[in-house]
């Protein structure tokens, strides 16, 4: 197996000040951006170089190259879009690969339009996931279709091959019978069905977990949409794990299991859905995902057994391989196993903590953890155990969520897909209006400070502020004691509810003061 050549990276120290601006500057090369490039590009190879030669789909894991995964392939399709955007894959080559995949999927075995979790990469026949799981898997189908719809949106050029790709994707999309999986007569949406096992799996898709995107697609389908009451009944009303309301380590968890759950809950459904733009009567999805990520980090750094060896640059719990085989690791089910995808796919939520983990994994673990397709699936320092496997469902979110942090690429595609927006509207999920202040941040309850990380592609801090109303806004950077350091905005009209203000100052402790009319809002920050 090829090993990555370790980069020699030079840290450039900057001591100059630059005035705040609300538009992004031109990208520039930094130490952090080089690290992100290396990790994204190597991880992308799993879906490009490591794809099945016949189907073009992603193997479930490197140990089983002929068993391809439907859901993991959907994540890989979005990773390929990232590769084209970054210039790592020629656009025409990507279109040809996707045409190969869609042709195979059109001939593969399906069950009322849904694909199975696993398929034979040569024949397209089902590879059973379990004794009774040998038919359609609606959740994995949702992950696959989500990726295909993103590709249909991104490859929107006039070239005949791109037109053919869009036509092929639409044909697959419109043939998924989401409503069939809600046809048992009890008003619920079910995960599985097969011709010989029927509904034996008997798993309604209840919330809250990683399956939210399934309802967005099932409600947004132009041909086989489920009724909105099926979503309300199955996901919310009959679920034993929807509402929560408890406090963990100082943070209130509105929905989900203890600590919300394994961290992939904050990733899978949000590869194409920007949670900053999602709120319903129960939850703000950005705050939910940020809370879950902060809880995961805080548990690892402050609460977990010391013998696990967790640290600010060594954290992240989610479902993955472990020394006992496989488990859904999370703060309520922690055996010392770290999964790199947990922290790295959380870049949009906690950039500084994700960056520290990336750099720590890369430099401290060396090629024991980093290989041909990026970071291996998991490791456990307390057991001196390291996985030698790569898994599609763990590699895909790394590429996509890192890109959503860097450029918002896949989130921007999702905003343009009409069926996704239709589904969200039927779920009564809409864009929230955040109150004036710093509403997208959640300071640590024990230490009300937010740690900000320079954006690696611009070498500037990007502070998010939230503004309502039409009054002019002023924004000042101060010392913790309130002495002026830098005027960021002065009597500026902001039309957006959420704006980013970019600036450069030396690292350290600061206070940010936002004034609008007679109202004042402050935020304590540590600039890293």
N, C-alpha and C positions, 0 to 999 in steps of 0.2 A: 504494500500500500504506500502510495506517495505521501510524503510528509511535507507540511508547509515550510517554506524557508522563512525563518524568523526575521522580521523587519528590524532594521536599525532605525529607531525613531528618535528625533531630536525635539526636545521640548523648548518652545520659544516663549520666553517670559516677556510680558508686556506690562508696562507701568503707565501707559498714557490713558487719558480720559477721553471718551467720545460722548457727545450729546445724544440724548434719546431720540429715537426715530421709530415711526410706526410702520414703515415699509422695510422689507428684507433687503439687506445688501447682497452683493454678488458673492457666491460661494468662494471659499478659499481653503487651501490645504492646511490641515492642522494635525497634530499628533493623534487626537481623538478620531478625526475623520478617516485617517489611514487605518486605524484599528477597526472601525466600523466597516470600511470597505473590505478588509481582509475577511472578517467574520461573515458578512453577508455573501460575499462572492464565493467563498468556500462552501458555505451552507447551500447556496443555490445549486452547486454542482450535484448535489444529491438528486435533484429533479431534472437536471439537464444531462450530465454525464452518466448518472446512475439510473436513468429511466429504463424501463423494460424495452428491449430492442424491437419487439413486435407491436406492442400496444402504445408505447410511449408514456404509459402511466407510471406512477411511482410505486416501487416495491414497498410493502408494509414495513420491512426492516431489511438491513443488509444481509441477514442470515437466511432470508427466504426470498431470493431474487425473482422467482417466478410467481409469487403471490403478490398481486398488486392491490392497492387500497383505493377505494372510491373517494372517501373523504380526504385522505392525505393527498390524493392527486389534485383535488380542488384547491387545496392550500398551495400545492406546488405550481398550479397554473398561475396563481397570483404572484408567486415568487418569480416565475418566468417574466411576467409583466414588469416586475421590478428590474430584472436583468436587462430587459430592453430599454427601460427608462434610464438606467445607469450606463448604457453603452457596452454592457458585457456580453450581450447576445444580439446579433443582427436581427432587425425587425422581421425581415422576410423569412429567416430561419425559424423564428419563433412561430410565425403563422403556419409554416409547413408542419412543424411539430404538433401544433394544436389541431390542424386538420387531420393528422394521423390519429390523434387521440379521439377526436369526435367521431371519426369513421369507425374506430374500434368500439366505442361506446354505443354507437347506433346498432351494432350487430351483437353486442354482448347480451347475455341472459338478463332479463328484467322481469319485474313483478309489478304489474299495473304501473309501469313506468319507472319504478324505483330500482336502483341497483343494489346488489348485496354489498356488505361491508368489504369482503375480500372476493377477488376474481382471479381466475387463472390468466396470467398475462399473455399466454399464447392463444387461448381459445375463447376467452370471455365467459366461460362457465363459472358457476358459483363455486367458491371454496368455502365450505361451512365455517362460520365463526364459532359455532358451538353445536351441541347435539340437536337443539331445536331452532337454531339460528341459521337457516339455510335458504333464506329468501330475501325479500326486499328489506332494506334498512333505510328508513326515511330520514334519520338524522345524518347518516353518512351521505345519503343522496343530497341532502341540503348543503353540506359542505362542498360537495362536488359541483352542484349547480351554482352555488355562490361564486366559486372560482370561474366557472364558465361565463356567467353573466358579467363579471368584471372584465374578462377577456373580450367579450362582445362589445362592451362599452369602450375599452381602450383601443382596440384595433378597428377604428371607425373610418379608415381611409377609403378612397375611391377605387383602389386597386381591386381587380376581380377576385384575387385570392382572399383578400380581407372580406369582401362581400360574401364569398362562399362560406367563409368561416362564420360570419354572423348568421347566415341562413341556417347552417348546420346546428349552431348552438340554439337558435330559436326553436328549431324542430325538436331537439332533445328536451328543451325546457317546457314546451307546451304539451309534451306527451307524458309528463310526470303526473300521475293521478293522486294528488295529495288528498283529495276528498275520499278516495277509496279507503284510505287508512283511518277515516273517521266514519266508516259505514257500518259499524257493529250495532248501532241503534241505541247506544248509551250516551251519545253526545260527546265522546272523547276521541282524541287523536292518538293513534297507536304507533309505536316505534317500528314493529316488525310484522310481516306477514309472509307466509310461503304456501305453495299449493298443497303440500302434504302435511305440514304442521299447523296450517291455518293460523289462528291467533294464540297458539300455545305459549309463546313468549309472554304475552299478556302484560306488556309494559306501556301504560299510558305515558305520554311525554309531559310529565309534570315538572313544575318549576320549584325553586330556581336552580338552574345549573347551566351547562354549556349549550343547551339546545334552543335558545331564544331565536336564532336565525332560522330554525325550521319553521316557526310560526310566521315569521316575516315573509318567507317564500310561499308557504302554504296559503296565506291570506292574499298575497300579491299575485298569485297565478292568474293569468288571463283566461285559462281554459278549465282548470280543476281546483278552484279556490274553495277552501273550507269556510264555514260560517264564523263570524267573529265570536259568537257565543261558545263555539268549540274551544277557542283559545282561552276565554275567560273561565270556562268550566274545568278544562284539563290542567292548564298551566297554573291557575291561581286557586280556584275554589275548592277543588278536591285534593290539592297537594298537601302533604304533611310537612313539607319543607319550603313553603313559599315565604310566608311572613316569619320574621324573626324578632327584631326589636331589642335584642340583648346588647349589652356592652362587653367588649373584649379589649383588654389593654387600653381602655379609655375611649375607644372608638365604638360608635353605635352601628350595628349591622341591621339594616332594614329588612333584608330578605336573605334566604339561603340557609345553609347549615351553620354550625359553629364556625366562626371566622370566615364565613361565606362558603368556603370549600377549597379544593385544590386550585392553584392559580390559573389553570387553563380556562376556568370559568370566565376570567377577565380577558381572554384572548380569542377563543374560537369564533364566537358570534360577532366579535368586534374587529375582524380583519377588514371588512368592508363597511361596517357601520361605525360612524364616529360617535362615541358615547357622550361627547361634549354636547351633542345636538339631540339628546334623547332624555325625555322625562315623561312619566305618566303620573297617575294619581297616587302611586305608591312610592316611586323611587326616581331619583336622578341617577342615571346610569353612569355618568362620569364620576360622581361622588362614590357610588357603589364600588366601581372598579378601583378607584384610587384608595378607598378604605381597605379593600381586600389586599391590595399590594402593600400598603403600609403595615397592615397587620402581619402579613407574611414576613416582611423584613424585620419588624420589631420583635416578633416571636423568635426569629433566628438569632438576632443580635443580642437580645436582652433576656429571653426567657428559657430558651432551649437548654438542655444539659450541656455543660461545658465540654464534656468528652466528645461531643459531636464535631467540635472544631469550627463552628460557625463564626463568622466575622463580617464586618461591613463589606469586605470584598469576597465573601464566601457564603452565599445565601441563596435561597430559592427552592420552594417546595411545590411540587405538582405531580400529576400522574406520570409515571415513567417506570423503566426497569429499576430493579434494585437487587440486592444480594439474595433475596428470597424469591425472585422472579419479577413481579410487577405489583405496583400498589399505587393508590391515589394519595400521595403524600400531601399533607397540609398541617397546619399547626395543631389540629386535633388528632392527627394520625402521623406522627413524626418518628422515624426510626434512624435519623441521621443521614438520610439520602438526599443529596442535592441534585437537582435536574437543571442544567444550564438554561434550558428553554424558559424556565420560570422567570428568572431575573431578566434575561435578554429580551424576551417578548414583552416585558413591562417597561421598555424605554419610554413609551408615550406617557406613562403615569408617573414614574419616578426616575427621570433621566440620570440624576447623579448616582443614585444607588445602583441602577443598572450598569452604568459606566464603570463603577468601581468593581462590580462583579465581573464584567467582561475582562477588564484589565487584570484582575486577580486570577481569574481562570487561565487566561492566556499566558501570563508571565510566571505564575507560581506552579502551575500544573504541567506546563510544557506539552510535549507530544504524547504524554500519557492521557491527556484529555482532549487534545486537538489533533485532528487527523484530516484525511482526504476530503471529507464532507463537513468540515467545521468541528464543533464540539461533539464529543460522544454523548450518549443519551443521559448518563447519570454517573455519580460516584458517591462513595461513602468513606470518608477519612477514618472514622472510628473503626471500621471493619477492614480498612486498607483494600477496598474493593472499587474497581473502575470498570464500567461497561465497555465492551468492545463493539457496540452496536450503534447504528444510526436508525432513527424511526421517522417516518414521513410526517406523522402528526406532531412531532416535536421540532423537526427541522423547519417545516413550512412557516409556522408563526414567527420564528426568529427573523427570517428575511422580511416578512410582510410588516410586522409591527415595528421593527427597527426603521423601515422606510416610512411608515406612517409618522413616526417621530421626526425623521429627518425632513420629509417633504410633504407628508400628508397624501401621498400619491394614491393609495388604494382607497382611502376614505373619500377622496375627491371623486373617484370613479363611482363609488357607492351612492354618493349624493345625486349623481346624474342618471342612475338606473331607475326608471319610472316604477317598475314592479316592486323594488325595495321600498320606495317611498309610499306606494299604495298599501303595502303590507303594514308599514309602520303606522300609517294613518288609521287603518282599520283596528289596530291595537291601541289606538288613542295615545300613541307615543309621538310627542311633538318636540320642537326646539324650545328649550327653556329660556326664560328671560332672567338672567342672573342679576341680583341686586348690585348696586354700585359698591365697589370695593375690590376685593381680591377673592372673589367667590369660587374660583376654580382651584384654590389651594386648600389643603386641610393640614394646618400646623399640628405637630405632635402635642397631644393633650398634656403631656408631662413637661414639655419644653416648647412653648409656642413660637417656634422658629421654623421657617421654611428654608431648605437648602437648595440653592439654585446652581445649575451647572451651565457653563458656557456652551452654546450650541456648537457642536463640533464642525459644522459646515460653514459657519460664519464667524467663529471666534468672538462672539459677542453674547452677553446675557440677553435673554428674551423674557421679559416680565409680562405676565398676563394681567390685565386689569379689566374689570367689568363695570360698565356704565349704563345707567338708564336715564331717560329724560334728555333734554336738549341743553341744559346748562353747560357752560364751558368747564373744562377740566384742566387742573394743574397737577403735576406730579414731580415730587422732589425726592432725591436720595440724600439721606442724612446719616450722621453718625448715630450710634445707639442712644446717645444723650440728646440728640435733636439738633446738632450743629449742621449747617448746610454743607453738602459735598458736591452735588451736581443737580442742576435743574434739567429734568427730563422732558417735561411738557409745561407750557405756559399758556393758559387760557385758550385751550384748543377744543374745537368742536369734534366730537367722535360720533360717527353714525352707527358704528357696530356695537353690539352689546358686549362682545369680547374682543379686545384688541391686544396686540403684542407690542411692547415698547422695547427696542433694542438699545443697548448701551455697553460701554466698556469702562471698567474701573478696576483697580487692584482687588485681589481676593480679600475677604475679611467680613466683619460683622457690620451690618447697616440697618437703618430703618427707612422704609418707604412711606411717604406721606402723600395721600391722594386727597385733593380738595375739589369739591363740586358744589358751587353755591356756598352755603354756610356749613355744609356737612364735611367732616374730615374722617378719613379712614387710614389706619396705619398697619404695616406689616413688618415684622422683624425677619430679616433674611441673613443667611450665611452664604456668601458668594464663594463658590469653590473653583 
